[in-house]
């Protein structure tokens, strides 16, 4: 509710990281890197729906879920070039630094 609040996401997958099981994670990262706050919030809301996840898992392209006002070209370029190394780095940070188990979730506030 505050305009002074910042949100970030770290991925801590429980399974082997592959292109086909990181569609949503890569979509979220690409959106964080390319979109303004209003479009980011709307897009993340759309991605967080169960039916969206099922549709993406069945092979629907993420471009189908882009919302009006998004910078589609910039998003798609980032999404298509975003490698799996960033997600692997997130996973390593979560497990080595934060001491989370694979797939375990946590909320950090002020870096704690």
C-alpha positions as CSV (number, residue, x, y, z in Angstrom):
1,X,0.0,0.0,0.0
2,X,3.0,2.3,0.2
3,X,4.7,3.8,-2.8
4,X,8.0,3.4,-0.9
5,X,7.8,-0.4,-0.7
6,X,10.1,-2.4,-2.9
7,X,9.4,-6.0,-3.9
8,X,11.9,-8.4,-5.4
9,X,11.7,-12.1,-6.1
10,X,14.3,-14.8,-5.7
11,X,13.7,-18.2,-7.4
12,X,14.4,-21.3,-5.3
13,X,13.2,-24.2,-7.5
14,X,12.9,-27.7,-6.1
15,X,13.5,-29.4,-9.4
16,X,16.2,-29.3,-12.1
17,X,16.1,-26.0,-13.9
18,X,15.1,-26.3,-17.6
19,X,13.6,-24.1,-20.2
20,X,10.2,-25.8,-20.0
21,X,9.8,-25.6,-16.2
22,X,10.9,-21.9,-15.8
23,X,8.4,-20.2,-18.1
24,X,6.7,-18.3,-15.3
25,X,10.0,-17.5,-13.4
26,X,11.6,-16.1,-16.6
27,X,8.4,-14.2,-17.4
28,X,8.5,-12.6,-13.9
29,X,12.2,-11.7,-14.2
30,X,11.8,-10.3,-17.7
31,X,8.8,-8.2,-16.6
32,X,10.8,-6.9,-13.6
33,X,13.6,-5.9,-15.9
34,X,11.5,-4.2,-18.6
35,X,8.2,-2.9,-17.4
36,X,7.0,0.1,-15.4
37,X,5.3,-0.6,-12.0
38,X,1.7,-0.4,-13.1
39,X,2.2,-2.8,-16.0
40,X,4.4,-5.0,-13.9
41,X,1.7,-5.4,-11.2
42,X,-1.0,-6.2,-13.7
43,X,1.1,-8.7,-15.6
44,X,2.2,-10.4,-12.3
45,X,-1.4,-10.6,-11.3
46,X,-2.2,-12.3,-14.5
47,X,0.7,-14.7,-14.3
48,X,-0.2,-15.7,-10.7
49,X,-3.5,-17.2,-11.8
50,X,-3.9,-21.0,-11.8
51,X,-5.4,-21.1,-15.2
52,X,-2.5,-19.1,-16.6
53,X,0.0,-21.6,-15.1
54,X,-1.9,-24.5,-16.6
55,X,-2.1,-22.9,-20.0
56,X,1.7,-22.1,-20.0
57,X,2.5,-25.7,-18.8
58,X,0.5,-27.0,-21.7
59,X,2.5,-25.0,-24.2
60,X,0.8,-21.7,-24.7
61,X,3.3,-19.0,-25.4
62,X,3.8,-16.3,-22.8
63,X,3.2,-13.6,-25.3
64,X,-0.5,-14.5,-25.2
65,X,-0.7,-13.1,-21.6
66,X,0.9,-9.7,-22.2
67,X,-1.3,-6.9,-21.2
68,X,-2.2,-3.7,-23.0
69,X,0.4,-1.0,-22.3
70,X,3.3,-3.3,-21.8
71,X,6.4,-2.8,-23.9
72,X,5.9,-6.1,-25.7
73,X,9.0,-6.0,-27.9
74,X,11.4,-5.2,-25.0
75,X,9.7,-7.8,-22.8
76,X,9.9,-10.5,-25.5
77,X,13.5,-9.8,-26.3
78,X,14.5,-10.0,-22.6
79,X,12.4,-13.1,-22.1
80,X,13.9,-14.9,-25.1
81,X,17.5,-14.0,-24.2
82,X,17.2,-14.5,-20.4
83,X,19.3,-17.6,-19.7
84,X,18.8,-20.2,-17.0
85,X,22.0,-19.0,-15.2
86,X,20.2,-16.2,-13.4
87,X,17.7,-18.7,-12.0
88,X,20.5,-21.0,-11.0
89,X,22.3,-18.0,-9.3
90,X,19.0,-17.3,-7.4
91,X,18.8,-20.9,-6.3
92,X,22.4,-21.0,-5.1
93,X,21.9,-17.8,-3.1
94,X,18.7,-19.1,-1.5
95,X,20.3,-22.4,-0.5
96,X,23.9,-21.3,0.3
97,X,23.3,-17.9,1.9
98,X,19.8,-18.0,3.1
99,X,20.1,-21.7,4.0
100,X,16.7,-22.6,2.5
101,X,16.0,-26.1,1.3
102,X,15.2,-26.6,-2.4
103,X,11.7,-25.2,-3.0
104,X,11.4,-23.7,0.4
105,X,9.7,-20.3,0.6
106,X,10.6,-17.3,2.8
107,X,9.9,-13.6,3.1
108,X,12.7,-11.2,3.7
109,X,12.3,-7.8,5.1
110,X,15.2,-5.3,5.1
111,X,17.5,-8.1,4.0
112,X,16.7,-10.3,7.0
